[in-house]
């Protein structure tokens, strides 16, 4: 993962997710806060993404040179746990599920690229659940064999209405299937899908190829209109 992050920070020509907003070197606090694409955290800036029921909040304290741990705090501002996987000085967005029992994070890894992280609040503690992310990577690598799994970055778009599933899209380097990176060079496209966070299962009928060349657009109709 560290090798991938280094490459993401230094390489150009990427397919960018439409909801990506803040880059790794942007530290203007006015860019942070609640928006349509979740709560945006910006490096060095304070932030607090509260769950819909108000019981929990993901918190970043203001800092200059060294980032303090990203925290989960309760309604009384007591520390519940730290989130080490988010504490790397990179921007991230938090999306709480409507039921307040889950949240997902689009964790910035450079060049406006995100990787999806999913957390469940279980027994009052946050537990990272990677099953859905792994399923999405597996589906994309099977559809496009030229893609190495470490080149596939699932990124969350929204929760479904019931809060049990996530609409997500798989993205990669624009040149990920070139001879430089792939054993079997080829081509690829982003894949849209809807996945259950509890089981990690992707609904097969939801998998759709992104056809637009001008940006990512969530599919309309079918499962996407009902969920």
Secondary structure, 3 states (H helix, E strand, C coil): CHHHHHHHHHCCCECCCCCCCCCCCCCCHHHCEEECCEEEECCCCCEEEECCCCCEEEEECCCCCCCCCCEEEECCCCEEEECHHHCCCCCEEEEECCCCCEEEEEEEEECCEEEEEEEEEECCEEEECCHHHHHHHHHHHHHCCCCCHHHCEEEEEEECCCCCEEEEEEECECCCCCCCCCCCCCCCCCEEEEEECCCCCECHHHCEECCCCCCCCCCCCCHHHHC
